[in-house]
Amino acid sequence: MSQQVKVPEIQLGVARVSQEITVVSGSRVEELQVDSPVKVEAVTREQMRDTGYERVSDVLAEIPGVLVRSGSSGTVGGEQIQGIDSRQVLVLQDGLPVVGARGIKSGNVNLNRQNVGKLEQVEVAKGAASALYGSDAIGGVINMITKEPTEPLSLGAVVSGGSLGAVDGRIDLGARWKKLTFFTDLESHRQDSYGLLPGNPSTVGPDFTRNDILTKLRYSFSERAAIGMSATAYHNHQTGLTNSSVGLTLGTSNDSNQMYAVTGDFLLTPATTLQTRAYTARYDENSKTDLVGTNTPSYGFANLNERYHRLDATLSHQFGARQLLQGGVEWAQDLYRGANRLVGDNAGQQATTNDIWLQDRLQPFRKLTVTLGGRYQHHSLYGDHLVPKIGVVYRLTDHWVARGSFGKGFRAPDIGQLYYRFANPSSFYQVIGNPTLRPENSESISAGVGYQQRRWQFGLNLYRNTLNNLIDTYSVGTPQTADQLAAMLAPYGVPLSFNPLLNRVTYIYLNLNRARTQGVEVNGKVAVTRHVALWGAYTFLDAEDRATGLPLPQRHRHQGYIKADYNYPRWGLLANVRETFFSRWPLNPAQGTYGYGYQIWDAYASKKLPRGLQAFLAIDNIADSRDQKLTLATPAFDRADYGRTWRLGLRWRFRGE
């Protein structure tokens, strides 16, 4: 199913050198990666395959300027892009938002629950992108693009197993017949729990199982009209042990996601296209907590439900050979409902948005392309917002290209921050929503150059992101009487109808923070011989809390990536060794505490066998790197890496005529 407007006969773009990777996340139309006005990183299906990874979170960890530190598959896999947190990064599948109770669960979409088997490409657009994609795209966009069948018949299967009882299996079927295309992907994954602290039964990574399905259909009525449909779903079950103030507890949770979309693509004139989309998605989660070794009934029951609906349309028109004008309208509704663990509130809250956006790509002369755009949004809870963008691409020579961009981003306060009430069942604190919050906003500026010829590739990108009105929790005290509670909440506009509990440390959400991230990204590739290639990347990040002047926590000032790749097609042999390295990072800047720097070495090898088979072996964290604090007299940890793991698997692919 198409996730972007495809405009026929478009020849926009400067003179280009050979480049196979096309991207859509920086412009909403397909363009060569080198011609994007913003920095877009793309990980292709082949690159994902040649790591042996199963999760999108692992794939992202090898992209320059992106940080993923997520531990086991069952824990939350979030990300930072250029030092900007997960909740300010928009996650899409085929250009549509992935639902996962983002508005309640710290603003994260769990990328450990997004598998790579169904994907053709993962794209990361860096910097504010709200002019194109709306709310949440303060720091960038992650777009997971699913596979499209390209052959009359294709059937594939993968099975692998390894450390921690991991078993991963999937099967996919793709077909093209006359005017109909079809693709489906079925997956199942499981892994055992693990702990890190000796003598402590608490699990860091839970025991989990996960099942996924994706199905896509597309029918072309003619060269001028086509309709597509897609359905995606997963179910996740996990359990884990926790040492809490009430004793050892067993937490059990189930969550599921369903997303359905219908897309129509129409060629109105030889130069005009229209795309319409209808999209609905749901997320459901339930959990409970049991005291281990007792007959005490389960407590801490909770359920959380999200319902998301969206309608949008995009119109594109090509003026001659040097201008592409696009515009669109969007309507979306987001509904949350859930029972707080202690309060027992199951009432729903919803927000509705109406958006209009425009983008104009101009080519004043052959070597220069300029992109101008903007978005207006009306939000039912806080009002109106307007953001602009501008991008420039200039072809310096046949091998050198320069780019620059400026854009603004915003993130509407989510339903959780506005209305949700959470009272921790085992620790005596509570977090109360605040309906007076304002949107978070950002400004991003970047400039860079790229060099490319047959054997060499090089890129340099300078960036600066300024963030304002960031939402954070603030302690207002511990109310012991109703009068004290009213006095504490009154200055912030939080209504007493939210029914906070007494005798608990009480936090509310406020627009408290300002931040700035800036730095340099360098990446390159060289083909040493016909069979050997070297890759490398380095990122310098300066991230500061502008209110205090202190470094932002959980950011690495230096990080990088190197890869040596060997490919001998005649023997069907492929192998690579990869390293990611990270400097120490601040944990609590006010107290001057830091986490240790570390390096992770991974290796992968595959060998083609007869009858469409391929065997592969992946070893991650070869040096068994774990947090150095685990070796202290009183062991502790700041990162949840299990240590060395391995996976052995077999792939099979059949292609029919």
GUSEGU-480356 format. One record per residue (C-alpha): residue in one letter; x, y, z. Coordinates in steps of 0.02 Angstrom, whole numbers, plus 32768, in hexadecimal, padded with zeros to 4 digits. Layout:
BEGIN
aXYZ/...
// end
This chain:
BEGIN
m800080008000/s804480AA7FD1/q8078811A805F/q80A281B67FFA/v806082157F65/k80B381D97EC5/v80B1825F7E40/p80D4821F7D8F/e814B826F7D16/i81A182DB7D99/q8251830C7D68/l827383827DF7/g832183777E3D/v83D083AA7E18/a844783457DAC/r846682A57E0D/v84EC82257E1E/s84BA816F7E28/q845C814D7ECA/e83E580BE7EE8/i839680F17F8E/t82F681557F81/v829F81A08019/v81F781F0803C/s8201822980F1/g825382D080CE/s81DD830A8045/r813F829D803A/v8170826F7F87/e81F181F27F4E/e829B82427F33/l834F820A7F35/q8399820D7FE3/v842382837FAA/d83A083037F70/s833E83108012/p834583C0805D/v834C8376810C/k83C082EF814B/v836A8247812F/e83BC81A2815E/a837B8105810A/v83968050813B/t83697FDC80AB/r83217F2D80B4/e83CC7EE58085/q84247F46810E/m83A57F0B818F/r83B37E588153/d84717E5C815F/t846E7E80821A/g83FD7DEF824C/y83987E6982B7/e82DE7E4C82D2/r82AE7EF38322/v82A77FA382DE/s82F77FE3837F/d83957F808358/v839B7FBF82A4/l838E807482DE/a8421805F8355/e8497805D82BF/i845A81018273/p84C9819B828F/g84818215830E/v83FF8198834D/l840A814C83FA/v83AB80B18430/r83CF806684DA/s83437FEB84F9/g83867F498541/s831C7EAF8526/s82937E9C84A5/g820A7EAD8525/t82447F52856F/v82157FF7851E/g827E801E8485/g828080DA8470/e82F981488412/q834F81F1840E/i836D824F836C/q83F582D3837A/g83DB82D38437/i831E82EA842F/d82B5826B848F/s823D81E78450/r819F8246847E/q81D282D28407/v81F0825A8377/l816082238307/v8159816A82DA/l80FF8138823A/q80DA809C81D7/d80C180BF811E/g80AB81778149/l8022815B81CC/p8035816A828A/v805980CD82EF/v7FE580C58386/g8021807D842A/a7FD980E784B7/r806081678493/g7FFA81EC84EC/i8001818D8591/k80A18127858F/s812581B1859C/g810B81E184E6/n8165814684A4/v813680D08419/n818B802D8449/l81FD800783B5/n82277F5D8400/r81797F2B83C9/q81997F5D8315/n81E97ED282B0/v82557EE48215/g82177E4C81B4/k81887EA98161/l81EF7F448137/e823C7F7D8095/q8294801380E3/v82A080798183/e82B98135816D/v82EB81B481F0/a82CF826C81C6/k832F82D88240/g82F6837F8285/a824C83D38297/a81D283908214/s812983CD8252/a810A843181B3/l80FD838B8158/y80C3831281DF/g806F83768268/s807783618324/d810082FA8378/a8180831782EC/i81E8838D8357/g828B832F8346/g826C82C482AE/v820A8238825E/i8223817C8258/n81C6813181C4/m81BC807381B4/i819280498100/t81497F9D80E2/k81707F2C804F/e811B7F327FA6/p81187E977F36/t81847EAD7E9B/e81797DFD7E4F/p80EA7D8F7E0F/l81027D1E7EA5/s81777D237F3A/l81737CB37FD4/g81ED7CBF8064/a820B7C7B8112/v82877C9D819D/v82A37C3C823E/s83297C5E82C0/g83527C3B8375/g83D67C6A83F3/s84017CAF849D/l837E7CC48526/g830F7C4384D3/a82EE7CB98442/v82877C7183B4/d82567CDD831F/g81F47CA38288/r819C7CF681F7/i81517CCE814D/d81207D4680C3/l80C57D38801E/g80C27DB97F93/a806D7DB37EE9/r80487E207E52/w7FBD7DE87DDD/k7F7D7E5A7D55/k7F3D7EF57DB1/l7F457EAA7E60/t7FD77EA47EDB/f7FD67E477F80/f804E7E378012/t803F7DE580BC/d80BB7DC9814A/l80A17D5A81E4/e811C7D5D8276/s81347D0F8322/h81BA7D3D83A2/r81E57D078453/q82717D1E84D1/d82917CF18587/s82A57D6F8613/y834B7D9C8661/g83917DFC86F6/l84357E568713/l844D7E6987CF/p84937DD0882B/g841B7D8E88AE/n83927E048876/p83007DA88824/s82C27E4587CA/t82C07E33870E/v830A7EBA86A0/g82C77E6E85FF/p821F7E178613/d81E87D7185CB/f81867D9A852E/t812D7D568496/r80F27DBB8401/n808D7D938364/d807A7E0682CC/i801C7E0C8228/l801E7E848195/t7FB07E7580FA/k7FAC7EED8065/l7F437EF17FC6/r7F487F6A7F35/y7EDC7F6C7E99/s7EF87FDE7E03/f7E5680017DA8/s7EB880597D20/e7F5580C27D0B/r7EF281507D5A/a7EA681007DF6/a7EDB80827E79/i7EA180517F26/g7F067FFF7FB0/m7EDC7FAF8057/s7F497F7880E7/a7F327F278191/t7FB77F188218/a7FA77EC882C3/y80117E848351/h7FF47E3583FC/n80787E3C8484/h807C7DDE852B/q81017DF985AE/t81257DD28664/g81AC7E1186DA/l81DE7E138791/t81F97EB287F7/n82377ED188A8/s81C47F5788EC/s81987FA38995/v81107F1F89AB/g81807E8B897E/l81AA7E2788E3/t81237E3F8860/l80FC7DED87BA/g80BD7E648736/t805C7E2186A1/s80257E89860D/n7FD27E6D8564/d7FCA7EEF84DD/s7F8B7EEC842B/n7F8A7F628398/q7F1F7F6682FB/m7F317FE1826B/y7EC67FE781CD/a7ED9805C8138/v7E888078808F/t7EE180E4800E/g7EA781257F66/d7F2181697EE3/f7ED981C87E4F/l7F2B821A7DB7/l7EB582AB7D97/t7F1C82F47D07/p7FC782C87CC0/a801183427D41/t7F9783337DD3/t7F8282A87E52/l7F0E82907EE6/q7F2A82197F77/t7EA581F77FFA/r7EBB818F8098/a7E48814C811E/y7E9E810381B7/t7E6480BA825B/a7ECC806D82E5/r7EB480288393/y7F247FF98425/d7EEF7F9284BB/e7F537F678555/n7F2A7F0F85F8/s7F9C7EE58688/k7F9A7EA28738/t80127E8C87CA/d80207DF6883F/l80827DE388E0/v80F77D4E88CB/g80ED7CC1894A/t80497CF88999/n7F917CD48981/t7F6C7D8E8977/p7EF57DB288E7/s7F397E118852/y7F3B7ECD8864/g7F6D7F5E87F7/f7EF77F328769/a7EFF7FAF86DA/n7EBE7FBF862B/l7EE7803F85A7/n7E91805884FF/e7EB680CD846F/r7E4B80EA83D4/y7E9081528345/h7E36818782A6/r7E7781EC8214/l7E40822B8169/d7EB4828B80F5/a7ECA82BF8040/t7F6182FF7FE0/l7F5C835A7F39/s7FFB836C7ED1/h801583CE7E30/q80AF83D97DC2/f80C984837D70/g813D84657CDD/a81E1840F7D06/r8217847C7D98/q818B848D7E17/l812684117E7D/l809C84597EEB/q804A83ED7F6F/g7FC4840B7FF0/g7F5B83A48065/v7ED383A080E8/e7ECD832B817D/w7E4F83018204/a7E7C82938298/q7E2A825E833B/d7E86820B83CC/l7E2681BB845C/y7E6F817284FC/r7E1681108583/g7E6280B38615/a7E51807D86C9/n7ED480C6873A/r7F22804187A8/l7EDD808C8849/v7E638114881B/g7DF880A287AF/d7DC981288731/n7D9280E18689/a7D4F817F8637/g7D9081AE858C/q7DDC824D8548/q7DF7827C8493/a7E4983008427/t7E2183328373/t7E95838982F9/n7E7783DC8250/d7F11840381E6/i7F3B84598142/w7FEA844F80F8/l8042848E805B/q80EA846B800B/d813784B87F6F/r81D584717F1F/l822584EA7EA5/q82BC84DB7E34/p82EF858E7E08/f837F854A7DA3/r83CA84A17D7C/k8439848C7E14/l83C784D67E99/t8328848F7EE8/v82C884F27F6D/t823D84A97FD8/l81C285188036/g813684DA80A4/g80C884F2813C/r803D84A881A4/y7FA984EE8203/q7F578483828A/h7EBB849F82F1/h7EBA8434838F/s7E18841C83EF/l7E70842A8498/y7EED84B88487/g7EC5851A83E8/d7F2B8546834E/h7FE0852E8319/l8042855F827C/v80EF85238248/p815A854881AD/k81EC84F08156/i826D851680D0/g82EE84A68080/v837684C17FFD/v83DA84427F96/y8467847F7F27/r84CD84127EB2/l857E84547EBF/t85CB83D87E44/d85A0832C7E01/h85E182E37EA4/w85C083697F28/v851683A27F67/a84EC84207FF0/r844B842A8054/g83FF849880D9/s8358849F8132/f82F684FD81B5/g825484C38204/k81E784D1829D/g8198844382FC/f811284308380/r80CB83AA83ED/a801C83BC8432/p8009838C84EA/d7FD082D884E5/i7F3582968538/g7F9C824A85C4/q7FEE82EF85F1/l7F47834A85E9/y7ED382D28643/y7F1E822D867B/r7F2F82078734/f7FAD8187876C/a7FC5814A881F/n805480CF8830/p8016802F8885/s80B7800A88E4/s810980B688FC/f80AC8144894C/y80A781C788C4/q802B81FF8840/v8033825F879C/i7FA282D0876C/g7F7A831686C0/n7F7183D186A0/p7EF184108620/t7F4484BD8616/l7FE2847F85BD/r802284D1851F/p8075847A848A/e812E8454848D/n818784A483F9/s822F84A383A3/e829A84F3831D/s8315848D82B7/i839D84C98243/s8417845A81E6/a84998469815C/g850783E9810C/v856383A88075/g856D82FE8023/y85ED82B27FAE/q85CF821A7F43/q862581BD7EB9/r863381087E86/r86A080CF7F18/w869181597F9A/q860581A77FFD/f86178231807F/g859D829D80E0/l85AB832D815B/n8515837581B7/l850E84058234/y846F8417829B/r8420847E8325/n8379845F8379/t832A84D883F4/l82998499845E/n822084FF84C8/n818E84DE853F/l81C4842A855A/i814A83CF85CB/d818A837D866A/t814A83488714/y815483BE87A9/s813B83908860/v80BA83FC88B9/g80CC83A38961/t8070831F89C6/p7FBE835889EE/q7F7783138A91/t7ECE836A8A8E/a7E53839E8A07/d7E7784568A2B/q7F32843B8A14/l7F1283E08971/a7EA5846D892E/a7F2884EF895D/m7FB3848D8908/l7F5584758863/a7EFF851F8854/p7F9885818811/y7FA98507877F/g7EF484FA8748/v7EE38441876F/p7E2D841C879C/l7E0283C1883D/s7D8C835487D4/f7E2882EF87A7/n7E1782A88859/p7ECE8299888B/l7EF2822D8922/l7F2D827289C9/n7FCF82468A23/r803282288983/v80BF828A8934/t806182E288A8/y80A8831187FF/i805583768776/y808A839E86C4/l80CB844C8699/n811E84A18604/l81C084AA8666/n8256848F85F9/r82BD84DA856E/a8346847B8516/r83C384858488/t841C83FD8427/q84A1841D83A5/g852E83BF8356/v8584837182C1/e856582CE8265/v85E6828181F1/n85CF81E1818F/g8625818A80FE/k863C80EB809B/v86C880AA802C/a86CD80127FBD/v877D7FD17FDF/t87707F447F60/r86E57EF07EFE/h86BF7E887F99/v86EF7EF5802E/a869C7F968068/l86B880038101/w863380718152/g864480F081DD/a85E681798239/y860681EF82C9/t859082648326/f85BE82F1839D/l852D832D8408/d852383C58479/a847D83BB84D8/e8454843E855C/d83C6846885D2/r83B3852285AA/a836185478652/t83F2850586BB/g848485018641/l84A1844A866E/p84B483BC85F1/l8416835D85C6/p841782B18618/q8421820C85BB/r847F82558526/h8529822084E3/r859C82AE84AE/h85F682388437/q85B681A083DC/g85E58146833D/y85D980AF82CF/i8650804B8263/k86317FB681F3/a869C7F438188/d86397EE58105/y86707E50809B/n86057E12800A/y86357D877F92/p859C7D637F24/r85F07CD77EC4/w85F97C6F7F64/g85577CB67FAB/l85B97CF38042/l859C7D9380A3/a85E77DC98149/n85FA7E6981AD/v863C7EAA8252/r85EF7F4682A0/e86187FB28335/t85B4803B838A/f860B80A4840E/f85CB8120848D/s861F81998504/r85E981A885BA/w854281FE85D4/p84F9826A8661/l847B821586D1/n845482A3874A/p84AE8340870D/a848683A287AC/q84E1831E8813/g856A83018792/t85488246877E/y857281EC86DC/g855B8144868A/y85F380EB8642/g861D80F3858A/y86198050852A/q86317FF78484/i85C87F6E8435/w86117EF983B0/d859A7E928344/a85BB7E1682B8/y85517DC58231/a85717D4081AB/s85037CEA812B/k851A7C6480A7/k84A77C3D8015/l84767B878003/p841E7B297F77/r83627B397F56/g83517BEC7F91/l83927BCD8041/q84087C3C80A4/a84557C17814E/f848A7CA581C1/l84DC7CC18269/a84D97D6382CE/i853E7D84836C/d85147E2583C7/n85817E77844B/i86147E048425/a867E7E4C84B1/d85F07E30852F/s85EB7EEA855D/r857E7F0E85F4/d856D7FA0866A/q860E7FB286CE/k85A77FD9876A/l85777F21876F/t86297EFC87AB/l861D7F6E8843/a86107F2B88F5/t85597F5E88EF/p852A7F37883A/a84BF7FB287DA/f84A07FDE8724/d846D807086B6/r8459800E8613/a83FB7F6C8605/d846A7F0C858A/y84627E5285AD/g850D7E318561/r85437DC084D3/t84B77D6D8470/w84AF7D0583D2/r842F7CD4834F/l84377C4882CF/g83B87C428244/l83817C08819A/r832C7C6B810F/w82CF7C298078/r82927C897FE0/f822E7C4D7F49/r820D7CBB7EB3/g81927C837E2F/e816F7CC27D80/
// end
